[in-house]
């Protein structure tokens, strides 16, 4: 939806999901049951409660992404009480108060809270919770709910501090997979990059662990199902793609994009024209053979990457009132151009390389929007024929285009 900005589909689905919310605050992980069949909704929701409470936090992140791009305050105000209830439920069920980490209400080890055994999971779960709480804080501040904002930011910081103090393995140079254990997995690396956990040096060390998980079709955590070969999960690759892009690791981003998604567009006997659920580690066929879903939305992140990290136009405030353009440095392409719909009109952006290999950028934005251009290179450049500029370039929207040429 990000790449097409057809946000009515997000609004409609979110509204439908909220009609299934139960009194505890939890929203179900799917909406297979009719809202008239309250018993089935309750049974389905209650049965997946221990496993999928993190989906409630993920849902708040989806709403934040929708609101940031649409500027739809009406939606936010309409569902804010239900969003608070869902977040409160998820935190109460998942937060281990002894460690301030995400802990599932099951497992053979961990601390005891309210009579339940809780096992602190790897950093990825806690980081996802931190991101969700920080985004709830941003939305609360926008709506003027400052006490809620303070709570969400405070809890997010406590959990962020806990990750950095309890999970970093100084000897190994990574954020460990679980308390009292060594090792890590792909999603740990991805989430640490997404949230900027730890220092830049620690994150760089963690990125250097990727080769240990690398296969021809991307990266893998190993066997997903018993008695099946190892597979590559495009859903996991999506988190890693964005994490690498945020870190400006352009070569790794582009290599992963090509490795994982090229098999899906290759015109061979496995071609479906849609996203695959899993891929074989060598990239030659769908990962679970005939069992693999070959039209699956969880592999659909590349259009977002191309829109927001390659084109690249990203909102800095709701509705693109403030936005920035920051292409990945040294991205290998001839040219890139596209249109980004906003509530007040279209942002036009294009960039590429001239015959001398110098970067050229052209941007035009609607009146009332403010942008910041972050050139993907070091050094001087000209703006509309006037040379002598360095660093970021601020501009305001209007009828005039902005043309940047690398000196």
PyMOL commands that set and color helices and strands:
alter all, ss='L'
color gray80, all
select helices_A, chain A and resi 8-18+38-47+49-70+73-94+123-143+146-166+186-195+200-207+210-213+234-246+250-265+289-291+297-299+302-310+318-320
alter helices_A, ss='H'
color red, helices_A
select strands_A, chain A and resi 95-96+101-104+111-113+116-120+168-169+174-175+214-215+218-219+231-233+278-280+314-315+322-325+335-342+345-353+359-364+370-373+381-383+386-389+393-396+402-406
alter strands_A, ss='S'
color yellow, strands_A
deselect
rebuild
show_as cartoon
